[in-house]
Amino acid sequence: MLKNCSIKEQAAAMLCAALAVSFWGASFTATKVAVNEVSPIILLWLRFGIGSLVLGTLLIVRGKMKLLPLRDIFDFAMLGLIGIFLHNFIQSTGLKTASAGVSALIVASTPIMIAILGAVFLSEALQIQQVIGVLLAASGVVLVVTDGHLSVLLDHSGNSGELLVTCSVFTWAVFSVISRNKLEKYLPSLAMFYVMFSGWIFISITLMVTGNALEVHRLSFSGWSSVIFLGVFCSALAYLLWYSALRKLPVSRVGIFMYLSPLVGVAVAALVLSEPVGLWIISGGIMVLAGMGLVNSGKSV
């Protein structure tokens, strides 16, 4: 599909990916604020309920809303289960104990998994220069997560929250790779509405089982501000931008933009949560940027 895109369309797709990841980088801090007041399942129910409402309203206003064939609805529902419900539930739960800034850096390893799955299932090869860039950026992530003490990688008693955030890397990679082939038939906004609304249904079922709905009253003004930001910008808009990028570019090239997430995440966490930015975070951030530069200076095969 990339061969049919002009340079202008490719540039627009890259911008979409960069904006989406920037919103997600900021989402770690917003999520950290919200999960201090309500459970992760309530946060996800509100967030993706708002996101689905925004996307649905946009489609209706533009006259683009339509009923899909049952088979496609099922496929998008499975994507909603993986990319909306499982991915975000695991990540939000992990953020209750993990640092927002460090969590953003862990998630920055996602391009590695996306590149691997893209090569295996979509035959999207990378040049040696791009492989080096991916590994360099990954090394920056490890440097920050371990605080420069690589021996902690052998310690199995680490932070369970950060372990859960690490697991979310795999769910997002699977979601992105599977989505790539589902975007040729439909507009990104229509496809994402079905994915997000399906994910919200799975979240609603879980909420009914756990019975935590009454927690909503615990949200303060800052809590509601975080929820609305997550719903409108980090869900409806960011997911739409991500799908728009996936529709035009190889999944491995789109995934590389996840390397912007840690830089935004650390900056926002430092400003809002006063989380420290030490030498290792700065050094790791430089490595991430250098690795991303190597990857984007190469050509997709």
Secondary structure, DSSP 8 states (H G I E B T S, - for coil): -GGGS-HHHHHHHHHHHHHHHHHHHHHHHHHHHHTTTS-HHHHHHHHHHHHHHHHHHHHHHHT------HHHHHHHHHHIIIIIIIHHHHHHHHTTTS-HHHHHHHHTTHHHHHHHHHHHHS-----HHHHHHHHHHHHHHHHHHTTT-GGGGG-SS--HHHHHHHHHHHHHHHHHHHHHTTSSSS-HHHHHHHHHHHHHHHHHHHHHHHT-GGGGGG--HHHHHHHHHHHIIIIIIHHHHHHHHHHHS-HHHHHGGGGHHHHHHHHHHHHHS-----HHHHHHHHHHHHHHHHHHHS---
